[in-house]
Amino acid sequence: MATQVPASVELALKQLLAGFKAVGLPELDPTKSSWVEIEKGVARLLGGPLDLKRPDHQAVVLGVAAALGVRLAQQDGAFWVHNRESPDGLVLGFPDALVMLSPFGAAMDALSRANLAQLQDVQKEIRAALGRARLSIAAGPQPKLAPEDYERLFDPGFVQFVLLDEQKLKEAWENPVSALTRNLRDALDRVTQVPPELKKQLDAQLLGAVASLDQSKSLISQLGVAGRMVELIAHLAATTEATPPAPEDFWAAVVLPLLFIGTPEKFPPFGHEEKEAVKQGVDPLFLYLDVVPYQMPAEEDGLLGAFGAEDVGLLHPDLRGLSPLRLLSLKLDRIGPALEKLNPAQSKEAFGRFCEYVKQQTGTQPPTGPSERVLGEALTLLGELKKIWDARAKGKTALRRITEAEAASDGALNAVRKALTGPRIILTP
């Protein structure tokens, strides 16, 4: 499978090759020389133990990771996949089997042990896994996997704001798992809103994972073997309010900027650049988001362009042991004043006035159909976020990072959540 090599990978390879030349080893080829030979050049470049605080050492790790990735692409058909949880934002996927590797993680581990030959073992393990997958296919040729399949399954690119009941969260995390297993089994038995096949899948995945844990211990104490389950159970057992999941980029580029823009009374004059953009057919909503000043302050370099580091925290001290975290405590106070003033009808009216303003400034009537749909979706999300803000005294506000596949199953999980947290009807004779 032909794959596009990211620019950052090409740059890392060039820097590593230049480094080898600078230390008198121009014959070394990062993508072809043996790992034992490359280790000699790397040792000269590092000049001592690996120290990731040093930018030059970070560059070496990136170069070795790039070399490993290129070899796996050439020999085993690997392709590069964007992934927010990888330190360098990239992982490798394979077309013939669901196998994922972080070249940066593998390179860092090998370099920290001063044993680049370990990467040859990594290649062998990958090849063996791919071979087993090919042999296990008994039903004929299977569809090839692509980068978008890996991103859908593994990249936590969706965001959901939630309000957690602190008492229910404490019970779910700190009581013996046996109680959670009973409650979850009972909840799954009472779920009727999902198709039978999906219900069977939920039963196998959720109940199977929880039942496999030590029933006498708490869930949070088993973080090392059940980290993602700890985060999911928090949502299922304790969430009382939640926004729909939406792509992180949509929150950062559309939803929250709309909140900060508010309902402006007037708009800035258009310059040549804006007028030219209108002629080129730019979407009027994106022009609106680009040129209209914020009425509320925003932490534009922070999380989602809205939150500072001090707004983000842990829901439990033991979660320090889970990395990367996908469930974060998040204070909404920074955006609270904007949420208090949120008026979806006035926001729609302001955008309508902006479209008329565009016509006045350029003589061109922009098409508004697609913009109005996106605007409606964004305002719906803001309305749900405001519900969490209004109910904040009843729990702990938090942010979930989930994959596209997890976001797609949100409806089914909501059915389980309502069954798990809702009142139970007990019939007595």
MITI-951169 format. One record per residue (C-alpha): residue number from 1; x, y, z. Coordinates in nm, 2 decimals, decimal comma. Layout:
N
NUM;X;Y;Z
...
***
This chain:
429
1;0,00;0,00;0,00
2;0,15;0,33;-0,10
3;0,16;0,57;0,19
4;0,23;0,94;0,22
5;0,53;1,01;0,45
6;0,45;1,30;0,68
7;0,67;1,61;0,64
8;0,78;1,58;1,01
9;0,91;1,22;0,94
10;1,10;1,33;0,63
11;1,25;1,62;0,83
12;1,35;1,39;1,12
13;1,53;1,16;0,88
14;1,72;1,44;0,71
15;1,83;1,58;1,05
16;1,95;1,23;1,16
17;2,14;1,18;0,84
18;2,30;1,53;0,87
19;2,39;1,44;1,23
20;2,57;1,12;1,12
21;2,77;1,32;0,87
22;2,86;1,58;1,13
23;3,01;1,31;1,36
24;3,21;1,16;1,07
25;2,98;0,87;0,98
26;2,83;0,97;0,64
27;2,80;0,61;0,52
28;2,52;0,54;0,77
29;2,17;0,53;0,61
30;1,90;0,55;0,88
31;1,66;0,34;0,66
32;1,90;0,07;0,54
33;2,20;0,03;0,77
34;2,18;-0,23;1,05
35;2,05;-0,11;1,39
36;2,39;-0,21;1,54
37;2,57;0,02;1,30
38;2,32;0,30;1,35
39;2,37;0,27;1,73
40;2,73;0,37;1,69
41;2,62;0,70;1,52
42;2,35;0,75;1,77
43;2,59;0,71;2,06
44;2,81;0,98;1,92
45;2,51;1,21;1,87
46;2,38;1,16;2,22
47;2,72;1,18;2,39
48;2,59;1,00;2,69
49;2,26;0,87;2,84
50;1,94;0,97;2,67
51;1,79;1,29;2,82
52;1,45;1,38;2,67
53;1,48;1,73;2,82
54;1,74;1,81;2,56
55;1,60;1,92;2,22
56;1,90;1,76;2,04
57;1,82;1,42;2,21
58;1,45;1,46;2,12
59;1,56;1,51;1,76
60;1,76;1,18;1,77
61;1,46;0,99;1,90
62;1,24;1,13;1,63
63;1,50;1,04;1,37
64;1,52;0,68;1,49
65;1,14;0,66;1,51
66;1,12;0,79;1,15
67;1,37;0,53;1,03
68;1,18;0,25;1,20
69;0,85;0,37;1,04
70;1,00;0,39;0,69
71;1,14;0,04;0,72
72;0,81;-0,10;0,83
73;0,63;0,09;0,55
74;0,88;-0,05;0,29
75;0,89;-0,41;0,42
76;0,54;-0,46;0,57
77;0,31;-0,21;0,41
78;0,27;0,01;0,72
79;0,12;0,35;0,69
80;0,12;0,66;0,91
81;-0,18;0,75;1,12
82;-0,25;1,06;1,32
83;-0,31;0,99;1,69
84;-0,34;1,25;1,97
85;-0,21;1,01;2,23
86;0,12;0,95;2,07
87;0,40;1,19;2,19
88;0,48;1,29;1,83
89;0,11;1,27;1,71
90;0,18;0,97;1,48
91;0,15;0,59;1,50
92;0,18;0,32;1,24
93;-0,10;0,10;1,12
94;-0,11;-0,20;0,89
95;-0,35;-0,29;0,61
96;-0,38;-0,67;0,67
97;-0,44;-0,67;1,05
98;-0,54;-0,44;1,33
99;-0,19;-0,39;1,46
100;-0,08;-0,04;1,59
101;0,27;0,07;1,69
102;0,41;0,40;1,81
103;0,75;0,42;1,65
104;0,84;0,71;1,89
105;0,76;0,49;2,19
106;0,96;0,20;2,05
107;1,26;0,42;1,96
108;1,25;0,58;2,30
109;1,24;0,25;2,48
110;1,53;0,11;2,28
111;1,75;0,43;2,32
112;1,68;0,44;2,69
113;1,82;0,08;2,71
114;2,11;0,17;2,48
115;2,00;-0,12;2,27
116;1,89;-0,02;1,92
117;1,91;-0,39;1,81
118;1,58;-0,42;2,01
119;1,41;-0,25;1,72
120;1,49;-0,55;1,50
121;1,30;-0,76;1,75
122;1,01;-0,51;1,72
123;1,01;-0,56;1,35
124;1,01;-0,94;1,39
125;0,72;-0,93;1,64
126;0,52;-0,71;1,40
127;0,59;-0,95;1,11
128;0,48;-1,25;1,32
129;0,16;-1,08;1,43
130;0,08;-0,99;1,07
131;0,15;-1,35;0,96
132;-0,08;-1,49;1,23
133;-0,35;-1,26;1,12
134;-0,32;-1,36;0,76
135;-0,33;-1,73;0,85
136;-0,64;-1,68;1,06
137;-0,84;-1,55;0,77
138;-1,05;-1,84;0,66
139;-1,33;-1,67;0,48
140;-1,13;-1,55;0,18
141;-0,99;-1,20;0,11
142;-1,08;-0,93;0,37
143;-1,11;-0,56;0,31
144;-0,78;-0,38;0,36
145;-0,76;-0,15;0,66
146;-0,67;0,22;0,59
147;-0,55;0,51;0,80
148;-0,90;0,64;0,86
149;-1,00;0,30;1,01
150;-0,73;0,33;1,27
151;-0,82;0,69;1,34
152;-1,18;0,60;1,39
153;-1,09;0,32;1,63
154;-0,79;0,46;1,82
155;-0,76;0,84;1,79
156;-0,95;1,01;2,07
157;-1,05;1,30;1,85
158;-1,40;1,35;1,99
159;-1,49;1,55;2,30
160;-1,78;1,53;2,54
161;-1,86;1,75;2,84
162;-2,02;1,57;3,13
163;-2,15;1,64;3,49
164;-2,06;1,36;3,73
165;-2,25;1,28;4,05
166;-1,96;1,27;4,30
167;-2,13;1,02;4,54
168;-2,21;0,77;4,26
169;-1,86;0,82;4,12
170;-1,71;0,73;4,46
171;-1,92;0,43;4,49
172;-1,84;0,30;4,14
173;-1,47;0,35;4,18
174;-1,41;0,27;4,55
175;-1,66;0,00;4,64
176;-1,57;-0,37;4,57
177;-1,61;-0,45;4,20
178;-1,86;-0,72;4,29
179;-2,12;-0,46;4,35
180;-2,05;-0,29;4,02
181;-2,07;-0,63;3,84
182;-2,42;-0,70;3,99
183;-2,55;-0,35;3,91
184;-2,41;-0,36;3,56
185;-2,56;-0,71;3,49
186;-2,90;-0,58;3,62
187;-2,88;-0,27;3,41
188;-2,80;-0,46;3,09
189;-3,09;-0,70;3,16
190;-3,32;-0,39;3,17
191;-3,19;-0,23;2,85
192;-3,46;-0,27;2,58
193;-3,39;0,02;2,35
194;-3,11;-0,14;2,15
195;-3,11;-0,42;1,89
196;-3,04;-0,77;2,03
197;-2,71;-0,81;1,85
198;-2,58;-0,48;1,99
199;-2,71;-0,57;2,33
200;-2,52;-0,89;2,31
201;-2,20;-0,70;2,21
202;-2,24;-0,46;2,50
203;-2,29;-0,75;2,74
204;-1,98;-0,92;2,62
205;-1,76;-0,61;2,62
206;-1,88;-0,43;2,94
207;-1,98;-0,71;3,17
208;-1,71;-0,93;3,04
209;-1,44;-0,67;3,12
210;-1,57;-0,59;3,47
211;-1,63;-0,96;3,56
212;-1,27;-1,04;3,47
213;-1,14;-0,81;3,75
214;-1,08;-0,90;4,11
215;-1,43;-0,87;4,25
216;-1,31;-0,82;4,61
217;-1,10;-0,51;4,52
218;-1,21;-0,16;4,42
219;-1,21;-0,06;4,05
220;-0,98;0,23;4,10
221;-0,72;0,01;4,27
222;-0,71;-0,20;3,95
223;-0,62;0,10;3,74
224;-0,31;-0,07;3,60
225;-0,51;-0,34;3,42
226;-0,84;-0,15;3,37
227;-0,75;0,21;3,31
228;-1,00;0,27;3,02
229;-1,27;0,08;3,20
230;-1,22;0,30;3,51
231;-1,29;0,60;3,29
232;-1,59;0,44;3,11
233;-1,75;0,32;3,43
234;-1,73;0,68;3,56
235;-1,94;0,79;3,27
236;-2,19;0,50;3,29
237;-2,24;0,51;3,67
238;-2,21;0,88;3,75
239;-2,29;1,11;3,45
240;-2,61;1,30;3,51
241;-2,58;1,56;3,22
242;-2,38;1,53;2,90
243;-2,33;1,71;2,57
244;-2,34;1,50;2,26
245;-1,98;1,40;2,15
246;-1,84;1,62;1,88
247;-1,50;1,64;1,70
248;-1,24;1,83;1,91
249;-1,17;2,05;1,61
250;-1,54;2,15;1,58
251;-1,55;2,25;1,95
252;-1,23;2,45;1,91
253;-1,29;2,61;1,57
254;-1,66;2,67;1,57
255;-1,86;2,60;1,89
256;-1,66;2,78;2,15
257;-1,57;3,07;1,92
258;-1,94;3,12;1,86
259;-1,98;3,14;2,24
260;-1,71;3,40;2,28
261;-1,84;3,61;1,99
262;-2,18;3,63;2,16
263;-2,43;3,86;1,98
264;-2,24;4,15;1,83
265;-2,42;4,46;1,74
266;-2,18;4,57;1,46
267;-1,91;4,42;1,24
268;-1,56;4,53;1,14
269;-1,51;4,68;0,79
270;-1,39;4,44;0,52
271;-1,05;4,48;0,37
272;-0,93;4,35;0,04
273;-0,85;4,00;0,18
274;-1,21;3,95;0,32
275;-1,37;4,08;0,00
276;-1,15;3,85;-0,21
277;-1,25;3,55;0,01
278;-1,61;3,62;-0,05
279;-1,55;3,63;-0,42
280;-1,38;3,29;-0,39
281;-1,69;3,15;-0,22
282;-1,57;3,12;0,14
283;-1,83;2,99;0,38
284;-1,99;3,29;0,55
285;-1,99;3,12;0,89
286;-1,62;3,07;0,88
287;-1,57;3,43;0,77
288;-1,79;3,53;1,06
289;-1,58;3,33;1,30
290;-1,26;3,48;1,15
291;-1,34;3,85;1,14
292;-1,59;3,92;1,42
293;-1,41;4,00;1,75
294;-1,47;3,81;2,07
295;-1,69;3,98;2,32
296;-1,57;3,75;2,59
297;-1,20;3,67;2,68
298;-1,07;3,33;2,58
299;-0,76;3,13;2,66
300;-0,68;3,08;2,29
301;-0,36;2,89;2,35
302;-0,52;2,66;2,61
303;-0,74;2,35;2,59
304;-0,99;2,38;2,31
305;-0,88;2,74;2,28
306;-1,09;2,81;2,59
307;-0,94;2,67;2,91
308;-0,61;2,72;3,10
309;-0,39;2,46;3,26
310;-0,53;2,56;3,60
311;-0,88;2,47;3,49
312;-0,79;2,10;3,43
313;-0,74;1,85;3,70
314;-0,78;1,49;3,82
315;-1,10;1,33;3,94
316;-0,91;1,10;4,17
317;-0,55;1,11;4,30
318;-0,48;0,76;4,17
319;-0,55;0,87;3,81
320;-0,20;1,01;3,81
321;-0,11;0,65;3,73
322;-0,30;0,65;3,40
323;-0,15;0,81;3,10
324;-0,27;0,95;2,88
325;-0,59;1,05;3,06
326;-0,91;1,06;2,86
327;-1,13;1,17;3,15
328;-1,04;1,51;3,31
329;-1,19;1,73;3,58
330;-1,26;2,06;3,41
331;-1,37;2,39;3,56
332;-1,61;2,58;3,35
333;-1,59;2,90;3,54
334;-1,38;3,06;3,27
335;-1,66;3,03;3,02
336;-1,94;3,06;3,27
337;-2,01;3,43;3,20
338;-2,04;3,36;2,83
339;-2,27;3,07;2,90
340;-2,49;3,29;3,12
341;-2,54;3,53;2,83
342;-2,59;3,25;2,57
343;-2,90;3,32;2,36
344;-2,92;3,08;2,05
345;-3,20;3,29;1,88
346;-3,00;3,61;1,91
347;-2,69;3,43;1,78
348;-2,88;3,31;1,47
349;-3,01;3,67;1,42
350;-2,66;3,81;1,45
351;-2,53;3,57;1,19
352;-2,82;3,67;0,96
353;-2,73;4,03;1,00
354;-2,37;3,95;0,92
355;-2,47;3,78;0,59
356;-2,66;4,10;0,49
357;-2,35;4,29;0,59
358;-2,14;4,07;0,36
359;-2,37;4,16;0,07
360;-2,34;4,53;0,15
361;-1,96;4,52;0,17
362;-1,91;4,30;-0,14
363;-2,23;4,31;-0,35
364;-2,24;3,93;-0,33
365;-2,51;3,73;-0,15
366;-2,33;3,45;0,03
367;-2,50;3,10;0,03
368;-2,62;3,04;0,38
369;-2,77;2,69;0,37
370;-2,47;2,49;0,48
371;-2,37;2,76;0,73
372;-2,71;2,76;0,89
373;-2,69;2,38;0,94
374;-2,35;2,40;1,10
375;-2,46;2,69;1,31
376;-2,76;2,50;1,44
377;-2,54;2,20;1,54
378;-2,30;2,43;1,72
379;-2,57;2,61;1,91
380;-2,73;2,28;2,01
381;-2,40;2,18;2,16
382;-2,37;2,51;2,34
383;-2,73;2,47;2,47
384;-2,63;2,13;2,62
385;-2,31;2,27;2,77
386;-2,52;2,55;2,93
387;-2,73;2,28;3,10
388;-2,42;2,14;3,26
389;-2,31;2,49;3,37
390;-2,65;2,55;3,52
391;-2,64;2,22;3,71
392;-2,28;2,24;3,82
393;-2,36;2,27;4,19
394;-2,50;1,91;4,17
395;-2,18;1,74;4,07
396;-1,83;1,76;3,91
397;-1,78;1,90;3,56
398;-1,55;1,70;3,35
399;-1,44;1,64;2,99
400;-1,42;1,30;2,81
401;-1,20;1,23;2,51
402;-1,32;0,94;2,30
403;-1,27;0,79;1,96
404;-1,50;0,82;1,67
405;-1,61;0,46;1,72
406;-1,69;0,53;2,08
407;-1,88;0,84;1,99
408;-2,09;0,64;1,74
409;-2,19;0,40;2,03
410;-2,29;0,69;2,25
411;-2,67;0,62;2,20
412;-2,63;0,26;2,32
413;-2,42;0,36;2,61
414;-2,67;0,62;2,71
415;-2,93;0,34;2,73
416;-2,70;0,15;2,97
417;-2,63;0,46;3,17
418;-2,99;0,54;3,22
419;-3,06;0,18;3,33
420;-2,76;0,19;3,56
421;-2,84;0,52;3,73
422;-3,22;0,55;3,69
423;-3,47;0,44;3,96
424;-3,55;0,07;3,98
425;-3,91;-0,05;3,99
426;-3,95;-0,32;4,25
427;-4,27;-0,52;4,24
428;-4,40;-0,66;4,57
429;-4,67;-0,92;4,61
***
